[in-house]
Amino acid sequence: MEKSKLIVTKVKEVFAELKGWDILSGDSDYMSVTEWSNGDGFDVELNSHKTTERFGMTWGQFKLFKKLVKKIAY
C-alpha cells in the first residue's frame, strides 16, 4: 500500500465571542471563520445556545448571500 504525501498548509482563521454582538448570546457562544487552504471559500462555525452549526461557502456564494441579506434589510 502506497502512503499518501502529507501536505502542510497555512490557513487564515478569525474567532470572536458573540457576546457584545448578539443580545441572545451566552458567555461561551462564539463564531469562527476559516478560509479554505485553496482560497476558494471559507467555513463558518457558530456555537450559540448550546448548539454548534458548521457550513461552508465559496466567495461567489458569499457575495450572493450579502446581496440577499441587504435586500431584505432595506
DOLODREN-60196 format. One record per atom (N, C-alpha, C, CB): residue in three letters; residue number from 0; atom name; x negated, y, z; chain. Coordinates in nm, 4 decimals, decimal comma. Each point is the difference from the previous one (the first is absolute). Glycine has a CB too. Example, Ala and Ser with C-alpha at 12.3 -4.5 7.8 and 13.67 -1.06 7.14 Angstrom:
2
ATOM   rest    nr   atom          u          v          w   kette
ATOM    ALA     0      N    -1,3190    -0,5690     0,7800       A
ATOM    ALA     0     CA     0,0890     0,1190     0,0000       A
ATOM    ALA     0      C    -0,0900     0,1200     0,0000       A
ATOM    ALA     0     CB     0,1892    -0,1173     0,1246       A
ATOM    SER     1      N    -0,1542     0,2223    -0,1966       A
ATOM    SER     1     CA    -0,0820     0,1190     0,0060       A
ATOM    SER     1      C     0,0770     0,1090     0,0730       A
ATOM    SER     1     CB    -0,1184    -0,0628    -0,2145       A
! end
This chain:
74
ATOM   rest    nr   atom          u          v          w   kette
ATOM    MET     0      N    -0,0846    -0,1173     0,0000       A
ATOM    MET     0     CA     0,0846     0,1173     0,0000       A
ATOM    MET     0      C    -0,0894     0,1240     0,0000       A
ATOM    MET     0     CB     0,1858    -0,1244     0,1223       A
ATOM    GLU     1      N    -0,1587     0,2134    -0,2159       A
ATOM    GLU     1     CA    -0,0779     0,1227    -0,0104       A
ATOM    GLU     1      C     0,0602     0,1064     0,0915       A
ATOM    GLU     1     CB    -0,0652    -0,0564    -0,2382       A
ATOM    LYS     2      N    -0,0199     0,1166     0,3181       A
ATOM    LYS     2     CA     0,0473     0,1039     0,0919       A
ATOM    LYS     2      C     0,0084     0,1333    -0,0720       A
ATOM    LYS     2     CB    -0,1012    -0,1221     0,1947       A
ATOM    SER     3      N     0,2030     0,1980    -0,1602       A
ATOM    SER     3     CA     0,0154     0,1308    -0,0639       A
ATOM    SER     3      C    -0,0953     0,1016     0,0632       A
ATOM    SER     3     CB     0,2417    -0,0524    -0,0518       A
ATOM    LYS     4      N    -0,2722     0,1520    -0,0260       A
ATOM    LYS     4     CA    -0,0895     0,1064     0,0426       A
ATOM    LYS     4      C     0,0727     0,0915     0,0993       A
ATOM    LYS     4     CB    -0,1240    -0,0108    -0,2216       A
ATOM    LEU     5      N     0,0565     0,0519     0,3253       A
ATOM    LEU     5     CA     0,0567     0,0949     0,0957       A
ATOM    LEU     5      C    -0,0251     0,1411    -0,0495       A
ATOM    LEU     5     CB    -0,0353    -0,1612     0,1909       A
ATOM    ILE     6      N     0,1379     0,2421    -0,1887       A
ATOM    ILE     6     CA    -0,0103     0,1379    -0,0467       A
ATOM    ILE     6      C     0,0332     0,0933     0,1154       A
ATOM    ILE     6     CB     0,0611    -0,0675    -0,2365       A
ATOM    VAL     7      N    -0,1512     0,1562     0,2660       A
ATOM    VAL     7     CA     0,0220     0,0984     0,1068       A
ATOM    VAL     7      C     0,0392     0,1317    -0,0645       A
ATOM    VAL     7     CB    -0,1668    -0,1143     0,1544       A
ATOM    THR     8      N     0,2773     0,1729    -0,1083       A
ATOM    THR     8     CA     0,0457     0,1273    -0,0542       A
ATOM    THR     8      C     0,0176     0,1003     0,1134       A
ATOM    THR     8     CB     0,1145    -0,1180    -0,1918       A
ATOM    LYS     9      N    -0,1101     0,2428     0,1558       A
ATOM    LYS     9     CA     0,0322     0,1051     0,0955       A
ATOM    LYS     9      C     0,1371     0,0528    -0,0378       A
ATOM    LYS     9     CB    -0,2453     0,0618     0,0383       A
ATOM    VAL    10      N     0,3327    -0,0555     0,0589       A
ATOM    VAL    10     CA     0,1339     0,0522    -0,0249       A
ATOM    VAL    10      C     0,0245     0,1204     0,0901       A
ATOM    VAL    10     CB     0,0833    -0,2296    -0,0665       A
ATOM    LYS    11      N     0,0024     0,3192     0,0189       A
ATOM    LYS    11     CA     0,0380     0,1162     0,0787       A
ATOM    LYS    11      C     0,1260    -0,0343     0,0777       A
ATOM    LYS    11     CB    -0,1042     0,1593    -0,1679       A
ATOM    GLU    12      N     0,1043    -0,1259     0,2968       A
ATOM    GLU    12     CA     0,1184    -0,0216     0,0834       A
ATOM    GLU    12      C     0,0209     0,1222     0,0870       A
ATOM    GLU    12     CB    -0,0353    -0,2504     0,0003       A
ATOM    VAL    13      N     0,1632     0,2884     0,0138       A
ATOM    VAL    13     CA     0,0386     0,1111     0,0865       A
ATOM    VAL    13      C     0,1041    -0,0527     0,0970       A
ATOM    VAL    13     CB    -0,0491     0,1749    -0,1795       A
ATOM    PHE    14      N     0,0371    -0,1371     0,3060       A
ATOM    PHE    14     CA     0,0859    -0,0483     0,1078       A
ATOM    PHE    14      C     0,0487     0,1187     0,0813       A
ATOM    PHE    14     CB    -0,1237    -0,2203     0,0092       A
ATOM    ALA    15      N     0,2509     0,2164     0,0325       A
ATOM    ALA    15     CA     0,0518     0,1045     0,0891       A
ATOM    ALA    15      C     0,1109    -0,0568     0,0872       A
ATOM    ALA    15     CB    -0,0589     0,1782    -0,1684       A
ATOM    GLU    16      N     0,0664    -0,1289     0,2898       A
ATOM    GLU    16     CA     0,1128    -0,0326     0,0868       A
ATOM    GLU    16      C     0,1216     0,0772    -0,0496       A
ATOM    GLU    16     CB    -0,1529    -0,0432     0,1996       A
ATOM    LEU    17      N     0,2706    -0,0176    -0,1892       A
ATOM    LEU    17     CA     0,1216     0,0655    -0,0482       A
ATOM    LEU    17      C     0,0508     0,1086     0,0952       A
ATOM    LEU    17     CB     0,0577    -0,2117    -0,1165       A
ATOM    LYS    18      N    -0,0928     0,1968     0,2431       A
ATOM    LYS    18     CA     0,0468     0,0987     0,0982       A
ATOM    LYS    18      C    -0,0471     0,1387    -0,0424       A
ATOM    LYS    18     CB    -0,0047    -0,1730     0,1861       A
ATOM    GLY    19      N     0,0948     0,2682    -0,1853       A
ATOM    GLY    19     CA    -0,0301     0,1341    -0,0458       A
ATOM    GLY    19      C     0,0450     0,0233    -0,1436       A
ATOM    GLY    19     CB    -0,1925     0,0030     0,1561       A
ATOM    TRP    20      N     0,2134    -0,1108    -0,2305       A
ATOM    TRP    20     CA     0,0488     0,0084    -0,1376       A
ATOM    TRP    20      C     0,1451    -0,0461    -0,0111       A
ATOM    TRP    20     CB    -0,2333    -0,0373    -0,0815       A
ATOM    ASP    21      N     0,2708    -0,0567     0,1681       A
ATOM    ASP    21     CA     0,1313    -0,0651    -0,0097       A
ATOM    ASP    21      C     0,0655     0,0011     0,1378       A
ATOM    ASP    21     CB    -0,0785    -0,1478    -0,1921       A
ATOM    ILE    22      N     0,1939     0,2131     0,2043       A
ATOM    ILE    22     CA     0,0641     0,0140     0,1319       A
ATOM    ILE    22      C     0,0472    -0,1333     0,0570       A
ATOM    ILE    22     CB     0,0709     0,2284    -0,0666       A
ATOM    LEU    23      N    -0,0562    -0,3299    -0,0171       A
ATOM    LEU    23     CA     0,0455    -0,1303     0,0476       A
ATOM    LEU    23      C    -0,1149    -0,0932     0,0390       A
ATOM    LEU    23     CB     0,1992     0,0274    -0,1450       A
ATOM    SER    24      N    -0,3229     0,0173     0,1275       A
ATOM    SER    24     CA    -0,1143    -0,0888     0,0218       A
ATOM    SER    24      C    -0,0324    -0,0162     0,1478       A
ATOM    SER    24     CB    -0,0894     0,0689    -0,2213       A
ATOM    GLY    25      N     0,0298    -0,1838     0,2509       A
ATOM    GLY    25     CA    -0,0459    -0,0298     0,1346       A
ATOM    GLY    25      C    -0,1504     0,0198     0,0114       A
ATOM    GLY    25     CB     0,1882    -0,1625     0,0276       A
ATOM    ASP    26      N    -0,2409     0,1369     0,0908       A
ATOM    ASP    26     CA    -0,1416     0,0235     0,0269       A
ATOM    ASP    26      C    -0,0944    -0,0855    -0,0838       A
ATOM    ASP    26     CB     0,0668     0,0612     0,2278       A
ATOM    SER    27      N    -0,0250    -0,1807    -0,2654       A
ATOM    SER    27     CA    -0,0917    -0,0886    -0,0733       A
ATOM    SER    27      C     0,0305    -0,0074    -0,1498       A
ATOM    SER    27     CB    -0,0250    -0,1320     0,2088       A
ATOM    ASP    28      N     0,1135     0,2158    -0,2581       A
ATOM    ASP    28     CA     0,0359    -0,0022    -0,1420       A
ATOM    ASP    28      C    -0,1074     0,0693    -0,0837       A
ATOM    ASP    28     CB     0,2442    -0,0016     0,0614       A
ATOM    TYR    29      N    -0,2696    -0,0526    -0,1803       A
ATOM    TYR    29     CA    -0,1046     0,0573    -0,0855       A
ATOM    TYR    29      C     0,0287    -0,0280    -0,1471       A
ATOM    TYR    29     CB    -0,1668    -0,0283     0,1854       A
ATOM    MET    30      N     0,0911     0,0960    -0,2701       A
ATOM    MET    30     CA     0,0012    -0,0262    -0,1434       A
ATOM    MET    30      C    -0,1435    -0,0005    -0,0486       A
ATOM    MET    30     CB     0,2288     0,1061    -0,0286       A
ATOM    SER    31      N    -0,2600    -0,1984    -0,0621       A
ATOM    SER    31     CA    -0,1324     0,0005    -0,0630       A
ATOM    SER    31      C     0,0168    -0,0195    -0,1498       A
ATOM    SER    31     CB    -0,1086    -0,0914     0,2099       A
ATOM    VAL    32      N     0,0200     0,1529    -0,2855       A
ATOM    VAL    32     CA    -0,0022    -0,0118    -0,1455       A
ATOM    VAL    32      C    -0,1405    -0,0433    -0,0402       A
ATOM    VAL    32     CB     0,1812     0,1787    -0,0298       A
ATOM    THR    33      N    -0,1895    -0,2851    -0,0486       A
ATOM    THR    33     CA    -0,1284    -0,0533    -0,0453       A
ATOM    THR    33      C    -0,0008    -0,0049    -0,1518       A
ATOM    THR    33     CB    -0,0257    -0,1361     0,2115       A
ATOM    GLU    34      N    -0,0725     0,2043    -0,2727       A
ATOM    GLU    34     CA    -0,0108    -0,0009    -0,1453       A
ATOM    GLU    34      C    -0,0535    -0,1351    -0,0459       A
ATOM    GLU    34     CB    -0,0379     0,2499    -0,0037       A
ATOM    TRP    35      N     0,0917    -0,3007    -0,1074       A
ATOM    TRP    35     CA    -0,0475    -0,1260    -0,0555       A
ATOM    TRP    35      C    -0,1441     0,0159    -0,0458       A
ATOM    TRP    35     CB     0,2338    -0,0621    -0,0710       A
ATOM    SER    36      N    -0,3099    -0,0442     0,0797       A
ATOM    SER    36     CA    -0,1418     0,0062    -0,0364       A
ATOM    SER    36      C    -0,0207     0,0354    -0,1480       A
ATOM    SER    36     CB    -0,0464    -0,1688     0,1787       A
ATOM    ASN    37      N     0,1457     0,1399    -0,2655       A
ATOM    ASN    37     CA    -0,0124     0,0365    -0,1413       A
ATOM    ASN    37      C     0,0498     0,1420    -0,0278       A
ATOM    ASN    37     CB     0,0272    -0,2412    -0,0584       A
ATOM    GLY    38      N     0,0278     0,3093     0,1616       A
ATOM    GLY    38     CA     0,0444     0,1381    -0,0132       A
ATOM    GLY    38      C     0,1338     0,0191    -0,0691       A
ATOM    GLY    38     CB    -0,2351     0,0566    -0,0036       A
ATOM    ASP    39      N     0,3042    -0,1648    -0,0328       A
ATOM    ASP    39     CA     0,1248     0,0102    -0,0756       A
ATOM    ASP    39      C     0,1231     0,0294     0,0849       A
ATOM    ASP    39     CB    -0,1007    -0,1554    -0,1597       A
ATOM    GLY    40      N     0,0882     0,1495     0,2924       A
ATOM    GLY    40     CA     0,1146     0,0222     0,0865       A
ATOM    GLY    40      C    -0,0407    -0,0103     0,1457       A
ATOM    GLY    40     CB     0,1519    -0,0894    -0,1769       A
ATOM    PHE    41      N    -0,0537     0,0632     0,2636       A
ATOM    PHE    41     CA    -0,0260    -0,0036     0,1432       A
ATOM    PHE    41      C     0,1023    -0,0865     0,0719       A
ATOM    PHE    41     CB    -0,1016     0,2276    -0,0141       A
ATOM    ASP    42      N     0,0675    -0,2697     0,1337       A
ATOM    ASP    42     CA     0,0903    -0,0727     0,0887       A
ATOM    ASP    42      C     0,0356     0,0898     0,1177       A
ATOM    ASP    42     CB    -0,0999    -0,2232    -0,0685       A
ATOM    VAL    43      N     0,2250     0,2124     0,1122       A
ATOM    VAL    43     CA     0,0475     0,0761     0,1152       A
ATOM    VAL    43      C     0,0411    -0,0987     0,1086       A
ATOM    VAL    43     CB     0,0780     0,1929    -0,1475       A
ATOM    GLU    44      N    -0,1188    -0,1657     0,2696       A
ATOM    GLU    44     CA     0,0461    -0,0773     0,1146       A
ATOM    GLU    44      C     0,0673     0,0976     0,0954       A
ATOM    GLU    44     CB    -0,1857    -0,1749    -0,0252       A
ATOM    LEU    45      N     0,3125     0,1480     0,0561       A
ATOM    LEU    45     CA     0,0789     0,0848     0,0882       A
ATOM    LEU    45      C     0,0441    -0,0822     0,1189       A
ATOM    LEU    45     CB     0,0778     0,1428    -0,1926       A
ATOM    ASN    46      N    -0,1272    -0,1096     0,3098       A
ATOM    ASN    46     CA     0,0366    -0,0675     0,1233       A
ATOM    ASN    46      C     0,0887     0,0967     0,0778       A
ATOM    ASN    46     CB    -0,2159    -0,1403     0,0058       A
ATOM    SER    47      N     0,3453     0,1096    -0,0010       A
ATOM    SER    47     CA     0,0958     0,0911     0,0613       A
ATOM    SER    47      C     0,1138    -0,0800     0,0613       A
ATOM    SER    47     CB    -0,0599     0,1814    -0,1646       A
ATOM    HIS    48      N     0,1009    -0,1414     0,2812       A
ATOM    HIS    48     CA     0,1125    -0,0654     0,0685       A
ATOM    HIS    48      C    -0,0230    -0,1507     0,0151       A
ATOM    HIS    48     CB     0,1538     0,1760    -0,0919       A
ATOM    LYS    49      N    -0,2753    -0,2125     0,1260       A
ATOM    LYS    49     CA    -0,0387    -0,1388     0,0266       A
ATOM    LYS    49      C     0,0098    -0,0919    -0,1214       A
ATOM    LYS    49     CB     0,0753     0,0369     0,2308       A
ATOM    THR    50      N    -0,0733     0,0192    -0,3507       A
ATOM    THR    50     CA    -0,0055    -0,0794    -0,1225       A
ATOM    THR    50      C    -0,1135     0,0538    -0,0864       A
ATOM    THR    50     CB     0,2501    -0,0497     0,0093       A
ATOM    THR    51      N    -0,3032    -0,0362    -0,0936       A
ATOM    THR    51     CA    -0,1056     0,0413    -0,0914       A
ATOM    THR    51      C     0,0447    -0,0267    -0,1422       A
ATOM    THR    51     CB    -0,1773    -0,0469     0,1729       A
ATOM    GLU    52      N     0,1661     0,1490    -0,2570       A
ATOM    GLU    52     CA     0,0325    -0,0138    -0,1412       A
ATOM    GLU    52      C    -0,1258     0,0264    -0,0798       A
ATOM    GLU    52     CB     0,2403     0,0701     0,0376       A
ATOM    ARG    53      N    -0,2593    -0,1473    -0,1435       A
ATOM    ARG    53     CA    -0,1154     0,0175    -0,0881       A
ATOM    ARG    53      C     0,0490    -0,0012    -0,1441       A
ATOM    ARG    53     CB    -0,1564    -0,1104     0,1678       A
ATOM    PHE    54      N     0,1017     0,2009    -0,2477       A
ATOM    PHE    54     CA     0,0312     0,0015    -0,1425       A
ATOM    PHE    54      C    -0,1138     0,0674    -0,0743       A
ATOM    PHE    54     CB     0,2483     0,0049     0,0469       A
ATOM    GLY    55      N    -0,2542    -0,0313    -0,1753       A
ATOM    GLY    55     CA    -0,1023     0,0594    -0,0844       A
ATOM    GLY    55      C     0,0628     0,0732    -0,1168       A
ATOM    GLY    55     CB    -0,1594    -0,1796     0,0666       A
ATOM    MET    56      N     0,0874     0,2785    -0,1191       A
ATOM    MET    56     CA     0,0461     0,0771    -0,1152       A
ATOM    MET    56      C    -0,1181     0,0352    -0,0875       A
ATOM    MET    56     CB     0,1924     0,0923     0,1318       A
ATOM    THR    57      N    -0,1674    -0,0889    -0,2634       A
ATOM    THR    57     CA    -0,1004     0,0576    -0,0886       A
ATOM    THR    57      C     0,0138     0,1522     0,0091       A
ATOM    THR    57     CB     0,0034    -0,2035    -0,1581       A
ATOM    TRP    58      N    -0,1021     0,2750     0,1056       A
ATOM    TRP    58     CA     0,0077     0,1465     0,0027       A
ATOM    TRP    58      C     0,1161     0,0495    -0,0856       A
ATOM    TRP    58     CB    -0,2483     0,0127     0,0364       A
ATOM    GLY    59      N     0,2810    -0,0832    -0,1453       A
ATOM    GLY    59     CA     0,1144     0,0372    -0,0831       A
ATOM    GLY    59      C     0,1319    -0,0165     0,0739       A
ATOM    GLY    59     CB    -0,1303    -0,0665    -0,2006       A
ATOM    GLN    60      N     0,1442    -0,0434     0,2752       A
ATOM    GLN    60     CA     0,1202    -0,0213     0,0802       A
ATOM    GLN    60      C     0,0130     0,1082     0,1075       A
ATOM    GLN    60     CB    -0,0156    -0,2480    -0,0427       A
ATOM    PHE    61      N    -0,0969     0,2858     0,1012       A
ATOM    PHE    61     CA     0,0014     0,1042     0,1028       A
ATOM    PHE    61      C     0,0428     0,1343    -0,0585       A
ATOM    PHE    61     CB    -0,1812    -0,1216     0,1235       A
ATOM    LYS    62      N     0,1335     0,1513    -0,2445       A
ATOM    LYS    62     CA     0,0371     0,1247    -0,0659       A
ATOM    LYS    62      C     0,1519     0,0061    -0,0217       A
ATOM    LYS    62     CB    -0,2263     0,0078    -0,1129       A
ATOM    LEU    63      N     0,2846    -0,1179     0,0671       A
ATOM    LEU    63     CA     0,1448    -0,0059    -0,0187       A
ATOM    LEU    63      C     0,0721     0,0085     0,1347       A
ATOM    LEU    63     CB    -0,0325    -0,1380    -0,2086       A
ATOM    PHE    64      N    -0,0172     0,0690     0,3097       A
ATOM    PHE    64     CA     0,0588     0,0037     0,1344       A
ATOM    PHE    64      C     0,0075     0,1436     0,0519       A
ATOM    PHE    64     CB    -0,0894    -0,2310     0,0455       A
ATOM    LYS    65      N    -0,0203     0,3058    -0,0593       A
ATOM    LYS    65     CA    -0,0014     0,1395     0,0451       A
ATOM    LYS    65      C     0,1048     0,0827    -0,0750       A
ATOM    LYS    65     CB    -0,2449    -0,0212     0,0553       A
ATOM    LYS    66      N     0,2567    -0,0026    -0,1839       A
ATOM    LYS    66     CA     0,0974     0,0730    -0,0810       A
ATOM    LYS    66      C     0,1428    -0,0305     0,0462       A
ATOM    LYS    66     CB    -0,1593    -0,0052    -0,1953       A
ATOM    LEU    67      N     0,1881    -0,1217     0,2226       A
ATOM    LEU    67     CA     0,1330    -0,0397     0,0461       A
ATOM    LEU    67      C     0,0332     0,0593     0,1360       A
ATOM    LEU    67     CB    -0,0229    -0,2105    -0,1297       A
ATOM    VAL    68      N    -0,0735     0,2077     0,2215       A
ATOM    VAL    68     CA     0,0224     0,0569     0,1337       A
ATOM    VAL    68      C     0,0227     0,1506    -0,0097       A
ATOM    VAL    68     CB    -0,1427    -0,1807     0,1029       A
ATOM    LYS    69      N     0,0636     0,2463    -0,1849       A
ATOM    LYS    69     CA     0,0158     0,1440    -0,0186       A
ATOM    LYS    69      C     0,1384     0,0323    -0,0543       A
ATOM    LYS    69     CB    -0,2464     0,0221    -0,0402       A
ATOM    LYS    70      N     0,2967    -0,1055    -0,0502       A
ATOM    LYS    70     CA     0,1320     0,0210    -0,0599       A
ATOM    LYS    70      C     0,1103    -0,0081     0,1045       A
ATOM    LYS    70     CB    -0,0849    -0,0946    -0,2146       A
ATOM    ILE    71      N     0,0787    -0,0008     0,3061       A
ATOM    ILE    71     CA     0,1081    -0,0121     0,1006       A
ATOM    ILE    71      C    -0,0173     0,1019     0,1126       A
ATOM    ILE    71     CB     0,0203    -0,2449    -0,0533       A
ATOM    ALA    72      N    -0,1413     0,2994     0,0708       A
ATOM    ALA    72     CA    -0,0239     0,0969     0,1067       A
ATOM    ALA    72      C     0,0538     0,1383    -0,0351       A
ATOM    ALA    72     CB    -0,2024    -0,1296     0,0651       A
ATOM    TYR    73      N     0,2205     0,1561    -0,1936       A
ATOM    TYR    73     CA     0,0451     0,1347    -0,0414       A
ATOM    TYR    73      C     0,1274    -0,0033    -0,0768       A
ATOM    TYR    73     CB    -0,2318     0,0711    -0,0061       A
! end
